[in-house]
Structure formats: structure tokens, C-alpha cells
Amino acid sequence: MRLTFFLVAFLLLTVETFSQVGFPYCETFADQESLGAETVFGGSAKLVDGVLRLTEAQLEQTGYIYIDIPFSPAYGIKSSFEYFMYGGTGADGLTVFLFDADVQNFKPGGFGGSFGYAQRNSTPGMTGGYLGIGFDSFGNFSNSSESKIGGFPGPSNRLYPNSISLRKNGSGLNGYEFVAGKMTLDPPTGPLGLSLEVDYQFPLSSGGQGTSRVTDPALPGYRKVFFELEPNPNGVGYLLKLEMVVTTIANEPRTITIFPGIPFPYEAPKNLKIGFAASTGGETNIHEIRNLVVEVSNEEGLKNPSGVDFSDFASCEGQENTFYITDEEVVLPNENSEIRCLQFYASLEDIEEESDDICAQGKCREENRVLELPQGTFKAGTDGGEFTFFPNEGFTDQSVTVYYTITDTYGKSSTGNAMTLKIQESPDPINIFEEGNPEIVEEVRLCGGESVSFTSKGGEIYERYEWYKDDELIEGAQSEKYNVSTAGVYLVKAYNRKNCPAISNSILVSFPEFPDFDFESPVVGCVPGESVDVTSSILNYDPFTFDYKLSGGGLTYLDDEMKEISASGEYQLQIKHADLDCYSSPEPIQVVILEEELIANFAFEIKGTGVKGEEDGGFFPDDEFQFRDLSPNGAQSWSWDFGDGSVSTEKNPTHVFGKKGDFDVVLTVTNMWGCEASITQRVSIIRSYRVMFPTGFTPLNGSNQFFVPKFKGLVSGKLMIFNSWGDLIFQTDDLNTPGWDGKLDEKLLDAGFYVYRYDAVATDGEKVTKSGKFKLIR
């Protein structure tokens, strides 16, 4: 026999495990913390008050669970559980099901009368379903309604309440056929010929509305199920036996045989999983289970495994020594069996006989998984036959003997064997050095295609070396040096003459990927003759961590040299890790420096008038200004700011300021490279109106026939004419009036001087009053 021996004090992986693996499987459903396995919940299923509740007594409830641990059916299966069906109006029922453990993406079947197992109309049956046992309170699981296949004889929708029925395997909408069934209460009478075929009648539920859970076997309403699949000695599949403990009279629980051992001639998959489902519809019940036990049917066909005595292996002081007892080193007589766990004892006398409690047999007791002795501590590992031993100081060159048992997949344990380990002196330290570097490093970074040579150095003479990559032994690497060309974590174990390994430091060898880097192209210089900074276009430019290289025009610029590029052209940009020599693939980048400066310019006038300033008559608030871009070179977009909160992006916009004031108009132009230039000009509107009166008029001359003012910028005006004695002889408030024609009561007045008065309001609200003399000429 050979004990596989490893020393991995520096790197032990933690593996998630469960307190229960394989057979026997026991689950009380007492609470979430005590669940001994992965239990997958679906629909309305939940833990309530120490039980697994599949449905409430509510309409249209669907709930299921399955235990996500595979069981081997090689020796058959037997199981027991309590169920509680109560508190509602009598529907529907529950199933216990077995399905193929290797199916992917498990889904239950149809609910309603299919109980989550069989197909229902267009809903497929359970994925990988092998066996469904329905406890049918309402009576639909036992008929062929809703597209189920087979049932008790009679109409497809005839109800068979209080029936226990078996359905076989199926896939999708096919299969899940009715195999057999028994009525437990009031079978239909007539030509069907059904009979109870049970010891006495009892309902499947323990009570209707207002009733509670019955957990005491002595009280009426208690129900417990025992079913067994025993390998069929004369054919394929199993013989199925189903019994129930039923209490209908106080203090008189009885065991009722439902199926005494009927053939279930269907080959089981390699591994099975078990689960439960329940449903309600238009009628209701609470459905619950607890105290589930699953174990091997053919217990007599199982044998205890046998261990071996180990006596010639060493451990090394000061290190946690890890060992494996492999399946091949012991005797595992049961089919598809593996080492589930080890348990340790200080002496053979301490090895207790297995308990009569099947659930206790199925567990590896925590108190036996760690054993502390004066010489050191033994710990059972998480992976089958794995265990560790950490020697205490002061026992060098001594031996320690411990006793162990192995427990297999079916909960069978060996009778006990001895294991003797010699405690050897810890070796002197050893280190790995990168060739040419006297310092110990944690990481070596390489470019693609490069390699590094490691050398191990220690204070002893070593008889052999083992090199490891990512905790895996490298075949053939047995010298003090090793050349590395692939990424990984490397270490060496150097064995001294006592066969104790000195474990080196670990060195990570990595081939870093080229860093991602973003940059903007082109890089534009807007001032002719001035250089540009290419680094400003690189996002998160970091010359301390990375090196950059710009190439073009026969020149190369490194890192901060790229801050002064003085020639336009096509360049290539590369990056690398600062500690490595390999650059990334070149990326094209364009540099553009303007040869001619971008200049902004514009002119303005009153639209359609040619008025450009005070010398032309001035500007008024309601004037419409026409602005014209006069920028000489390369402008492709325009941004106008009129100084009064208004803006425009037109090339030649118009604008009305609407008030007096000085307005700084800014034009910003942008060329195709994003360069900008601006110019500011002031528009001064110093008056809001103008009014001019003639000094005379000639009513008889068609060219000067009316006395009327010329004005601009007024919103209202009232003209009044007086004679020399002060009498009002004409008035109008019409801004568009033709004026006074020199008449009074349709009679032309005499030539001479007259007086006018004019009251008006300007566009900005200013009040205007004008008066004076003028001459009527005949």
C-alpha cells in the first residue's frame, strides 16, 4: 500500500461541503440553519414552524422542493416521511417524486391535478421524471384528464378522491403513464370493479377547515409513509412497496399496506434525486412534510469498507503536512462507492460501534474529525481521504500513532486501522531567485515569447527537487534550476536526506496584456509655428506606469518629448508597461498645425438701408440689423453673441435689439480642425426716436400740399394746429395721417404763420413734446 503524501502548508483550498452527502440521507426540515443539504425551493414552498410547507390552504397554490444531492439506486431505495394534509376544503394533493440527477435546468411538471409531476395540457411533465407517487385527496391525479395518460378505468374526468397512484417516467408531453393505484376510502361503485384492497378505510387528509397539524402518532389524523424500491431479482427495475402508519382512533396507530411489492419495470438512471410537490386549485388544503429519511433498500447487500495500516511515512516538524488516502489504497466493496470521510481516534478502544440510528450512521461526526495528541493535531479534510497533521515542537525523530476509520458513500464504516507517522526535523529555508537578481521577488513580468530562469538556493544539501506551477507538479522538473516560459505561480520543494521538503517562496510569472489607452486624433495646433502637445490627447496619460512612443517623419519621440511636436503629419503611437521592453502595436494618429492663422471679422448695417452709424442717421431700437461674416480664411461654423442675451449660429444673421444701449457683439468662428477665433464690435443705439417738422407748406402745390412731421421710433402721436390767436383749428392722433391741408371747414385759410404742438410716445416709452411755428404759403 502507498500513502499519497503532500506538503501544502502555504496553500490549502477551502471547499464548500455539506454535513450530509449520499446515503443515508436525513432531513427534518426543522429550520433553515439545520438543513443538511442543498434544498431547492420553488413556488410557494417554504419552511414554517418546523416543517416543509408546500402550500397554504389558499386557491391556486403550487409548491415544490427537491434535494440537490444525487443518490445511487444501485442497491435500491427506501424512504420514510411524515406528511400533513389539513385545514382546507379537500384539494388537491401531493407527490413524492424521483428524477434523473443528471438533467440540466430542472423544471417541475404541470400542477393542478398533475401535482407538479405529469404533463398538463400543453405544459410538459417533470424534466427527467422517473417515478411520481401521488397522494390524491381530490381525485384528478388518478384519471386521464388534462392530457395525462392512463388512470383508473372510467371517464377521463371522473374523480377518484383518496387514491394513491403511481406514474412512470416521461419526457415533455409524452409518458408519465399511470402504472397502478389504490383507493383508501369510498371507491366508486358500479361496473368499474374497484375495491379498496387495504386493511381498512381512511382519508388521506387529517381534517378539513379549522383543523391543525397532527404530529403525535397516537392522535387521529396522523400519517406517515414508508416506500421502498427493491431491485427486481427477476427483471428490470424494482419491486415497489408502500406502507403507511395511519391513526384514525386515538392511541391505535396502524400500519397499512398500500402496495405489497408490485413491479415497477423501468430502468433507473445512474443517479436519482428526490423531491416533493403539492398544489391546490378551486379547493384547498395545507400540504406539509417533515422527517425525511432516504437510505439503501438492500442493506444486507452492502459490506463495510476496509482500511489498511500505514507505518512507514514521515511528517516534517513546523509544517502542516497534507496527506491523501486514495480510493485505490483501501477496499471499497460497494458499487459506485467512494471514501466520504475519515474519523480519527486515539486508540482502538475509542472506536465506537456504529449507532442503530441510521441518520447518525450517515454522518461523519464532527467530534471525530479533529484529534489533538501531545505530538500534534490530526484533521480530517473536506475531500474524501484527505487529512492533515501538524507536529508540535519537541518531538523530532519520534513517531506518533493514530487510529482511523473510513466511511463510504452508503454510510458504511471500516472497523479501524492504525497509522504511524515519523516526525522529522524541519529543513532549513529555501528560496527561489531570478537568475541575475540577488533579491527575492514576488513577481516576474515578461513580454510575449520571453522566458526567465529560476534558481533555488538553501542551506542544506538536497537530494531531489520538485517544481510546481499553480500547485501542480511539473513532470521532469527535478533540478535546482528551472526555465519558465508560461504564466503561473511557481515554487520548488527541495527534499533533504530525511525526505522532508523545504518549501520555497512563490513567484508569479505573468505576461501582462498591453494596457488599453484612448487618444484623440487629430491633434491640432491652431497657432502657426507653435508646437503641439500630443500627450494632452491621451486619456489618463501616465508616464510613471507606462512608456509612450510616437514615430513619424523619420523621428521618434518618447514620453514627455511628445509634448512638443512641431510638424504636421501622420504619426504612429505605441504604449508599453514601464518595466517591460515590448511596445503595443502602433496606432495611427494625425498631427495638424495651421499654416495660416484663423481670423474672425464681420460688418453690420440697418438691413436694406445702407445705414452704418450716426453719420448715416443713427440706429434706433426697432431697426433690423444685418450682420455679415467677413472672416477671410477657413471658417466652417459661426457663433454670434449679440450682447443682449440673444445668440445665433447663422453665417449672416439679422437681429433687432429693441432698446437703447451699447451692445458688444461677439463673433466666434471655428474651422474644420476645431480651431477658434473671435472678434468683438460695439453697436451703440443712443436714441429711441426722431421727429422733424417742416417750416412751411404750400396747400396749392401738389408736392408740398400737407403739413405733417417726419418721424421714426414713435408708437403714438397727436398733432395739433393753432392760429395766431391760439385757437385750435386742426388735430389728429393718427400716426399715418397725411397731415393738415391748410383748411378750416373746407375753406383754405389765409397765408401766414401758424403754431403746431406734437405729443408722442417713443418705442422705449419716452414721452415726446414738440412745438413751433410754420408758414402757410399760397
Buried (B, 14 or more C-beta within 10 A) or exposed (E): EEBBBBBBBEEBEEEEEEEBBBBBBBBBBBEEEEBBBEBBBBBBBBBEEBBBBBBBBEEEBBBBBBBBBBBBBBBBBBBBBBBBBBBBBBBBBBBBBBBBBEBEEBBBBBBBBBBBBBBBEEBBBBBBBBBBBBBBBBBBBBBBBBBBBBBBEBEEEBBBBBBBBBBBBBBEBEBBBBBBBBBBBEBBEEEEEBEBEBEEBBBBBBBBEEBEBBBEBEBBBBBBBBBBBBBBEEEEBBBBBBBBBBBBEEEEBEEBBBBEBBBBBBEBBEBBBBBBBBBBBEBBBBBBBBBBBBBBBBBEBBBBBEBBEBBEBBBBBBBBBBBBBBBEBBBBEBEBBBBBBBBBBBEEEEBEEBEEEBBEBBBBEEEBBBBEBEBBBBBBBBEBBBBBBBBBEEBBEBEBBBBBBBBBBBBBBBEBBBBEBBBBEBBEBBBBBBEEEEEEEEEBBBBEEBEBEBBBEBEBEBEEBBBBBEBEEBEEBEEBBBEBEEBBBBBBBBBBEBBBBBBBBBBEBEBBEBEEBEBEBBBBBBEEEEBBBBBEBBEEBEBEEBBBBBBBEEEEBEBEBBBEBEEBEEBBBBBBBEEBEBBBEBEEBBBBBBEEBBBBBBEBBBBEEEBEEEEEBBBBBBBEBBBEBBBEEBBEEBBBBBBBEBEBEEBBBEBBBBEBBEBEBBBBBBBEBEBBBEBEBEBEBEBBBBBEBBEBBBBEEEEEBBBBBEBBBBEEBBBBBBBEEEEEBBEBEEEEEEBBBBEBEEEEBEEEEBBBBBBBBBBBEBEBEBEEEBBBBE
